[in-house]
Amino acid sequence: MNLKSILAEILPLHRTLASDDMDKTLEIIGSYMPRQSNYMVESYTPGAPVWTWKVPERYVVHEAYLESETGQRFVDFADNPLHIISYSLPVDQLLPWEELEPHLRYNEKRPWAIPWEFKYYDRSWGFCLAKETFDRMPRDKKYRAVIRSEFLTDPEPGFRVAAGIIHPEGGPVPAAGEMLIQSHTCHPMQANDDAAGVVTAIEVARRLAEKPLPPGSMSVRFWFGPETIGTIAYLAHNEPLIPALRAGIFLEMTGNQSKIAWHHTRQHDDLLDRITQYVLKSTDHEEREFAAAPANDERVLNGPGVNVPCISINRWPYDEYHTTDDNLAIMHEDMLQGAADVAEQIIRIYASNYIPKRTFRGPVFLSGHGLWVDWNENWALNRAIERIMMRFEGQHTIFDIAEQTGLDYWVTREYVEKFRAKGFVEPQPIPSQAHTA
């Protein structure tokens, strides 16, 4: 699957909090998500309370432009949706330069590019344009500023998000819980932020469907929607899901050529943090604190009243951020796939991990039960057998045991699974840390 080609379908759409193009984006995602994910779109009524927030209105822009009093057009929404500040109020005025200028936004560092700005909640109106265009606009003229926009509160089509879930081999195990993988679908006409995170998440879902997690593992839920408010609205409408969530990963800005960066959980030294460090130990990467810039939906999932450990994976910073230069030219298939590699490895370890609790007393008769490991075949595992068995008291996960014995996780898990097959250990799930209220 070529991720950059999927990204190209999403890129030009006017992907704001709630809009027709947001609906199209969710449809495109659904067409690439694995069939067995049971991908579904949910719709919420604008204005409805969701915790301390409200579901935002649906935003419709019929036309928007800025032209001189003689009819010379300098800005046109039809050319690029970044030309207006997202969620700008309607306006139709003839203004002198001194009254218009406070409503114009440009990027000094990239004078040829159109910046992206939004006013979702503290509403006004404004246009974004290249600094080069701004500079050539005569100051002694009047300008007609036109934004024909609407804020719709109809329950349908409303405000939309979507999710699909990939179960392990053998089907879901409710006691094991779920991981939540998130990418946001907003940010119109920008490729890396965050259509890139979206297609990387699709790729991870595809891989987990093609090669399912081992029986008994967690299920993995993939969520797509607008930044921050999308996650808030989804969790507020699905509160019974929260106790089942064990961990999360937020994916964004994965396609540029910067090195991988990951942000700790709010807990900082959680099992998820340690697994991420383990996966990235041989990869050139940056390590950051929880909610360090850029902070996104992990603040919701790992925030007050939810508290599900969540990391963020990205390739930020990059110079083209929040401008029209964030386009396909800076996207690289190997970077998108590389981020999927990292996320997949973390998921496979975390979701397959469990706490083995012994059912035996005394040292197990290893050779009598086919559990002996010849030191000529695997010296390290042979030397670690006693230490492994000493950690079957229901206090250590398989990853803990691997970490403490210096063994590879998958080698350790394969060996512990032999004890499980003999009935000598029972699997206990990773406990939920989610807040109940």
N, C-alpha and C positions, 0 to 999 in steps of 0.2 A: 504494500500500500504506500503510495507516494503522499506524504503528509503535506508537502508544499502545494500540491494541486488541490487538496481539500481546502487549505488555507486560502487559496486564490478565489474559491467560491464564496467564502465568508467575508473576505476583506472589504469589498466595495459597499457593503450593506450599511444602512443607517442604523447601527446597533446601539440604541440608547436604552434607558431603563425599561421602557415598554413602548413598542412600536411595531408596525407591520413588518419591518425588516428584522426586528428581533424574533418575531414569529418564524420568518423564513430561515433565520440562523438556526433556531432550534429544530426546524424540519430537516435542514441539511445535516446537522449532527446526527439526528435520528436515522438518516439514510445510511450512515457509516457505522453506527454502533452495532455490535453483534446482535443478531436476531434474538438469541437466548437471553439478552439483557432485559427484555421486557421494558424497553425505553418508553417513558410516558411523560407527557407535558401536563403540568398542573397550572391552573389559572386561579388567581385571587382577585377579589373585588377591590378596586382602587378606593382609598379612603378608609379601608377597614383597619382597625388597630392590630398591630403585631408587636407585642411587648411594648416598649416605650416609643415605637415608631408607628408610622402609618404606611400602608401600601400606596406607592406613588401612582399618579394618574398616567394614563396612556398619552404619549406625546405624538401629535400629528403636525407635520410641517407641510403646508400646501405650496408655499413659495417663500423665498427670502432673498432679498438683493439690496445692494447699496449702489446708487448711481448719482451722478452729478445732476444739477438742475437742468443741464442741457441734454441729459439722457445718456451720458457715457457711463457704462456699468463697470464698476471696479470689483464687486463681489457678487457671486451668485451661488446660492445653495445647490442649485441643480448641477453645478460643476463639481462640487465637493461638499459633503455634509459637515466637514470641519469648519466651514465658513461661518457658522453661527455658534454662539455659546449654547451648548446643549440645554434644553428646557428654557430657552429664551421666551419671554412674554411677547405677545403680539405688539406690533408697533407700525405706524404709518405716519411719518412726520417728515417735513422739510426743515432741515436744521442747518445753522451756520456751523463752520468748522469747530469753533470753541465748544459748542454743545455736543457735537458728534464725537469728538476725539476721546472723551472718557469712556465711550462704548466700544472702542477699537482695541484689539489685542494682537500683538505680534511677538516674534522671538528675535531678540537682538543678536543672539549667537548664531542663528541660522536664518539670515535675512531673506533667503529665497523660499523658505518653507512656511506653511500655514500651521500655526500651533493649534492644540486642542484644549478647550476650556469648557467647564460645565457649571451650571447654577441650578442644581437639582432642587435645592430647598430654600436657599436665600436668593429669591428670584429677582431678576432684572432682565435686561436684554443686551445683546452685543454681537459684534461681528469679529471673526478672526481672519487675518489676512497676512500675506507675506510682508515683511518690513520693506521690501523693495516696492511693493504696491503702495503701501502707506506713504512712503517718501515722495512718490510722484503725484500724489493727490493734491491739487491746488488748494491753498489755504484760504483763498479769497472767494471761494464758491460756496453755494449751499448744496446740501446733499439730501436726497430722498432715501430714508431708511424704511424698508418694508420687511416685516416678518409676519406672515399669515400663519399663525400656529393655533392649535387647540389642545386643551387638556381634558381628556375624556375620562369619565368615571363609570361608564357602563360595566356591569359585572362581566359581560362577555364582549370582546375577547379578553378584556382585563389585563392583568399583569402576570406574565408567564415565566416559569422556570421548568426544568426538565431533569429527570434522573433515570438511570438504568442500573441494574445490579447483576453482577456475575457471581454465581455460586461455585463452591468447590466441587470436585469430583464426588459424585454420590448425592449431591443436593445440599441445601442449607442445613446448618446446625445452629438453631437459635441460641443455644447456650454459649456458643463460641463468639457470638456477636458479629460486628461488621467493622470494616474500615471505610472511611468516606474520602473519596478523591474529588477535588473541586477545581474548576476553572471558570473564570467569568467571561461572559459573552458580550459585554458592553464595550465601549471605546470604538466608535465608528471610524472607518477608513484607516485603521491601524493594524499592522500585521503581527508584530511581536507582542504588543500589549492589546488584547490578549488572545487573539485568534491562535497564536502559537501554542499557548498552554492548552487550549481546547483540542487541537489536533494531536498534541502529545498525549493527552488523556484518552482520546479515542484509540490511539495506538496501544496504550497499556491495556485498555479494555479488550481490544482484539487479541492481544497476546494471552491474556488470562482466559479468554474463551477458547482459544486454540489449544492451549496447554493448561488445563484447569489446575487449581491448587489441590494439594493432597486431601483425601477424605478427612472430614473433621475440622478443616480449616475455617477461618472466618469467611464470610461473604464480603465482596467489595462493591460498594455503591459509588457510582459516578454521577456527579451533580454538575449541572450547567445553568448559569443564570447571571443576572446583573450583580455587580460587585456590592458587597456589604448588605444592602437592603434585600437582595435576592436570598441570601443565606438566612437572614433574620426571618423573612416571610416564610421560607420553606420550613425552618425548624419550629416556628411558632404554629404553623399549621400541621406539624407532624411531631408534636412533643413526645408521644409514646416511643418514637424512634430513638430519642436521645440516650436512654439508658443502655441501648444495644450497641452504641458506638464505642469502640475501644481506642481508635486513633484516626488521624486524618492527615492528608497531604494536600497542600494548595499548590497548584502548578501554574506558572505564568512566565511570560517572556523567555521562552525556551529556544528560540530560533536564531538568535544572533551569535556572534563568534566569541563572546565573553566566556570566561570559565564558569562552571557551575557554582552557584552559591546556595547555601541552605541556612535557614533560620531555625534556631532551637524552638522547642516547645516552651510554653509558659512555665512548665515545671523545670525546665532546663536540663535535668539529668534523668529524664524519663527513659524507660525502656526504648521508646521510639528514637530518642536522641542517640542512645548507644548503638542501636542497630544502624542508624544513618551514618554514624562515624565509622562503623565496621565496614559498611558498603563502600564508603568513599576513601578508605584509608590509603589506597594506592592511586587515587585520582587527584589531579591538581584542582583545588577548589577553595572557596572562601567559606568561612563559618561565621555566622552572625547571631546576635541576640534575638529573642522573640520580639516580633512586631517592630524590628528595626526597619528603616526605609528599604524597600517599599512594603508597607504593612497593608494587608488586605483581609480576606475572609477568615484567616486563621484567628483574627481578633474576635470573631463571632464564635467559631467552633470551640476555641480554647479560652473563651472569655468568661466573664461572670455568669453564673447560673447555668452554664453548659459544661465548661471545663474538660472537654475531650482533648487530650494531647494532640497537637497539630503542628507539623513543620511546614515550611514553605520552601519550594525549590524554584530557582529562577536563574537568569543570566544577566541580571541588572547590576550595575548601570550600563547604559549605552547612550551615545550622543544623540541619537535620533528620537529619543523618548518624547511622547506626546506631541509629535509633529507629523506632517505628511511625509517626512523622510523615513518614517517607520513603515516601510513598504516591502514588497517582495524582494527587492534588490538586496536587502540585508538579511533575508531568511536563508538558512542552509539546512538541507535535509539531514545531514549528519549530526547537526546540533539538536534538531528536533528529536531525532531517533536516539541520540545520546542521553538526552534528558529522560526519555522513555525507559532507557536501559536502567538508569539510576532508580527511578520510581518503581519500576518492576521488581528490581532486586530487593528494595526495602519492603515492598508489599509482600513478596513471596516469603521473606523471613518472618516479618511481623505476623502475618495472617496465618502462617503454618505453625507458629510457636504455641506451646502450651506448658502447663505445669505438671510434670509427672509425679504422681503420689504412689508410693510403694504399697503393695498388698502383702509382701513377704516379710518374714522375720529371719534374722541371721543372714550371713553372706549367701548369696545365691550360688547354687552348684552350677557354675557356668558351663563346663564341658558337658555336664549331664543334660543340659537343656539347649545345647547348640549356641551358647552365648560367649564361648571362649574366643578370644582374638589372638592368633599366633603373632608373637612379637616380630617374626621374620616377615610377616605380611604387612603389619601396621604397628610399628614400634610405639609411636606416640599414643595411639588408642589403647594398646596393650598396657602401657604404663598408667593410663588414666582411668582404667576400669573401676578400681576401688573408689577413686574420688567421685566418679560419676554416680555410683550406687549410693554413696554417702549423701548425695544431694537429691534423693528421691523422697524427701520428707514433706513435700507439698509447699516448700518455701522458695524454690528456684524454678525458673522457666528453663526450657532447653537452651535458649540463647544464653542465659546466665551460666549454665553449666559449661557450654562451649567457651564462653569468655573466661571463666575461672580455670579451666583446664588447658586453655591455649589451643583448642581444637577448632577446626572448621565447623561452622554451624551445621551444614548439611551432613557431614560425616557423623557428627554427634546425634543429630535427629534420626538418621538412619539406624544408628545403634540403639537409641532409646526406643524406637519403634519395635525393635525385636523383643524388648522386655514387655512392651505393650501387647504384642501379638501373643506372648506366652501368658498374659494375664498377670504379670508381676508388677505392672504399674497401671494406674488409671489416669486418664488425661483430665486435668482440671483447667477450665478456661482462664485466660487473662482477665483479671477483675476489671470491672468498669470503674472509671474515676468520674463519670459524669455526675453533675449536680442534679438533684431531683427538682429543684425550684430555684 
